[in-house]
Amino acid sequence: MADNSERNIDSKNSNGLSRIKNLFQTTPSGSAADTSNTPGIKNSNTKDSNETYRAWGVRWSGNAGANHTALNPALQSCYTQNVNEQKNNQKNQAKIQQNIQSQIEAKKVQCDGCKNKLYDHERKRDRLHEEIKGFQDKIDGIRTSDGKNIMAKVNFTIGAIITCLLAVYLFVFYSSASFSAFFGNSNITDAGQAILDSHCYAEAMQNGLGQLLFILLMPVIFLGLGFLIHQFGESGKGWGKYAKIVALYVVTFIFDALLAFEISEKVYNYTVLNTDPYTVSMAVNSPNFWIVIFSGFVAYVIWGMVFDFTLQHFDNMNAHTKEIGILEDKIKKAKHDIDNIESEINKIKSDINKCETEIAGLTTQLQGATLIDNNELRHALSDFFGGWVAYMNLAARPQSEKDEAHQTYQSFLSQINL
């Protein structure tokens, strides 16, 4: 009973396959290799006028017994069939010509746009080259001219000497005046003895290191205030900087006034033999008070102005060096911009060459005797191969043969550049 069941199953499979083949041939007899010459069997090499490429692929695969080795010549016949159909279709030829002409025009517009962009980039590059040349000419002119700025050096030298001498004077004045005002004896007959006390350092040393350091560091306060005035004048903006400068001058004047009051009071107490207390109004009317003020504060103001003047001329001495540095930075930036532009120019030229090559190829294709629509050809081959594989599936061919059929199909497309 088991043997009879197996024979019935094999008989059913054979009958099913025979019915599939009968769809594409009038008689079941004859081998697959002889179907093209057997009377009553449709020739696989010829596509019926009302037959689709997929149906043609199924029929050819059936007549060939779904043998994958027959696929390559079948694909070649399909290729030839579609090319001939396109050749004989005048309407399709005109449509392809129009399509190619449209592509050529579009490519020309694209190419012209690239050329305009190239022209703009080249002009910008040339303009940057001219700027670099101008900057370099300026640098050469500065270096070859009398770039030593002799007057600035002279003014700086004179100003530096005066500034140093005034700094020494202020150091001596404030050291002596502060000693006389805070630590000195009361035997002072005039302001000159107070502001030019040659024994102040020795006496301060005898009284202790702290007293000596005090009178030595007192001038540093005033010199520091002068330096701050210069810094505020350089870095500040608006009315704020002037307010700070005036405030520093007021602080300095008040400190000088206190020193002058102390010194003039000691002179008064030693020279005037009465017990009346020394007042501010008396100090204002005292020549000794104003001598100390002018010897200290006015000299301090002059020192600040000369110090600022000296630093300005020091900057003027280096003005050419700064100018050259600015020009060199501009040259460096321009060269960096040129490098970027050159990269863009090379890319645009590559696009132009590619576009012109495509235009030449399309023009050659347009001038050919026959125009082939590759999309239509690819679609026809795909349908044909789809029919071939469909019959292989119906015939239950092994997967290995299907894979080889796919490889044959892909290889054929590569050969015809599709």
TAGI-V547046 format. One record per residue. N is the residue number from 1. SS is DSSP state (h for helix, s for strand, l for the rest). OMEGA is omega in whole degrees, 0 to 359 (999 if undefined). Layout:
[[N/SS/OMEGA] [N/SS/OMEGA]]
//
This chain:
[[1/l/178] [2/h/180] [3/h/179] [4/h/179] [5/h/180] [6/h/179] [7/h/179] [8/h/179] [9/h/179] [10/h/181] [11/h/179] [12/h/179] [13/h/180] [14/h/180] [15/h/179] [16/h/180] [17/h/179] [18/h/179] [19/h/177] [20/h/180] [21/h/182] [22/h/176] [23/l/187] [24/l/177] [25/l/183] [26/l/180] [27/l/182] [28/l/185] [29/l/177] [30/l/180] [31/l/180] [32/h/183] [33/h/185] [34/h/185] [35/l/183] [36/l/183] [37/l/183] [38/l/179] [39/l/178] [40/l/179] [41/l/180] [42/l/179] [43/l/182] [44/l/184] [45/l/184] [46/l/178] [47/l/177] [48/l/183] [49/l/181] [50/l/184] [51/l/176] [52/l/179] [53/h/179] [54/h/178] [55/h/177] [56/h/179] [57/h/178] [58/h/182] [59/h/181] [60/h/179] [61/h/179] [62/h/179] [63/h/179] [64/l/180] [65/l/181] [66/l/181] [67/l/184] [68/h/180] [69/h/179] [70/h/185] [71/h/186] [72/h/177] [73/h/178] [74/h/177] [75/h/178] [76/h/178] [77/h/178] [78/h/178] [79/h/181] [80/h/180] [81/h/183] [82/h/178] [83/h/180] [84/h/178] [85/h/180] [86/h/178] [87/h/185] [88/h/181] [89/l/184] [90/h/179] [91/h/178] [92/h/178] [93/h/180] [94/h/179] [95/h/179] [96/h/178] [97/h/179] [98/h/179] [99/h/179] [100/h/179] [101/h/177] [102/h/177] [103/h/179] [104/h/180] [105/h/179] [106/h/178] [107/h/179] [108/h/177] [109/h/178] [110/h/181] [111/h/178] [112/h/177] [113/h/178] [114/h/180] [115/h/177] [116/h/178] [117/h/178] [118/h/180] [119/h/179] [120/h/180] [121/h/179] [122/h/177] [123/h/179] [124/h/178] [125/h/180] [126/h/179] [127/h/177] [128/h/176] [129/h/178] [130/h/177] [131/h/178] [132/h/179] [133/h/178] [134/h/178] [135/h/181] [136/h/177] [137/h/178] [138/h/179] [139/h/179] [140/h/179] [141/h/179] [142/h/183] [143/h/182] [144/h/180] [145/l/179] [146/l/186] [147/l/183] [148/l/178] [149/l/188] [150/h/182] [151/h/178] [152/h/178] [153/h/180] [154/h/180] [155/h/179] [156/h/182] [157/h/180] [158/h/180] [159/h/180] [160/h/180] [161/h/180] [162/h/180] [163/h/180] [164/h/180] [165/h/178] [166/h/178] [167/h/177] [168/h/179] [169/h/180] [170/h/178] [171/h/180] [172/h/183] [173/h/185] [174/h/176] [175/h/183] [176/h/182] [177/h/180] [178/h/177] [179/h/181] [180/h/183] [181/h/187] [182/h/189] [183/l/186] [184/l/178] [185/l/184] [186/l/181] [187/l/181] [188/l/182] [189/l/178] [190/l/183] [191/h/182] [192/h/179] [193/h/183] [194/h/186] [195/h/177] [196/l/179] [197/l/184] [198/l/182] [199/l/186] [200/h/183] [201/h/180] [202/h/181] [203/h/178] [204/h/178] [205/h/179] [206/h/181] [207/h/177] [208/l/182] [209/h/180] [210/h/179] [211/h/179] [212/h/179] [213/h/181] [214/h/183] [215/h/177] [216/h/183] [217/h/179] [218/h/179] [219/h/181] [220/h/179] [221/h/183] [222/h/177] [223/h/177] [224/h/176] [225/h/177] [226/h/178] [227/h/178] [228/h/177] [229/h/178] [230/h/181] [231/h/178] [232/h/178] [233/h/182] [234/h/190] [235/h/184] [236/l/179] [237/l/176] [238/l/182] [239/h/181] [240/h/182] [241/h/179] [242/h/177] [243/h/179] [244/h/180] [245/h/179] [246/h/180] [247/h/179] [248/h/178] [249/h/179] [250/h/179] [251/h/180] [252/h/181] [253/h/180] [254/h/180] [255/h/178] [256/h/180] [257/h/177] [258/h/176] [259/h/180] [260/h/179] [261/h/180] [262/h/182] [263/h/180] [264/h/177] [265/h/179] [266/h/177] [267/h/179] [268/h/182] [269/h/182] [270/h/187] [271/h/182] [272/l/185] [273/l/172] [274/l/185] [275/l/179] [276/l/179] [277/l/181] [278/l/185] [279/l/179] [280/h/180] [281/h/177] [282/h/179] [283/h/180] [284/h/180] [285/l/182] [286/l/177] [287/h/181] [288/h/179] [289/h/183] [290/h/175] [291/h/179] [292/h/180] [293/h/183] [294/h/180] [295/h/181] [296/h/188] [297/h/181] [298/h/177] [299/h/178] [300/h/179] [301/h/179] [302/h/178] [303/h/180] [304/h/180] [305/h/179] [306/h/178] [307/h/179] [308/h/177] [309/h/181] [310/h/180] [311/h/177] [312/h/179] [313/h/172] [314/h/176] [315/h/180] [316/h/177] [317/h/182] [318/l/184] [319/h/181] [320/h/178] [321/h/178] [322/h/181] [323/h/178] [324/h/179] [325/h/178] [326/h/180] [327/h/179] [328/h/176] [329/h/178] [330/h/178] [331/h/180] [332/h/179] [333/h/180] [334/h/178] [335/h/177] [336/h/177] [337/h/179] [338/h/178] [339/h/178] [340/h/180] [341/h/179] [342/h/178] [343/h/178] [344/h/180] [345/h/179] [346/h/179] [347/h/180] [348/h/178] [349/h/177] [350/h/178] [351/h/180] [352/h/179] [353/h/179] [354/h/181] [355/h/180] [356/h/177] [357/h/179] [358/h/178] [359/h/179] [360/h/179] [361/h/179] [362/h/178] [363/h/177] [364/h/179] [365/h/180] [366/h/182] [367/h/181] [368/l/181] [369/l/183] [370/l/179] [371/l/183] [372/l/174] [373/l/184] [374/h/179] [375/h/178] [376/h/179] [377/h/179] [378/h/180] [379/h/180] [380/h/179] [381/h/180] [382/h/179] [383/h/180] [384/h/180] [385/h/177] [386/h/176] [387/h/179] [388/h/181] [389/h/178] [390/h/178] [391/h/177] [392/h/178] [393/h/179] [394/h/180] [395/l/179] [396/l/177] [397/l/180] [398/l/180] [399/h/180] [400/h/179] [401/h/176] [402/h/178] [403/h/178] [404/h/177] [405/h/177] [406/h/178] [407/h/179] [408/h/180] [409/h/180] [410/h/178] [411/h/179] [412/h/178] [413/h/178] [414/h/181] [415/h/182] [416/l/175] [417/l/175] [418/l/999]]
//
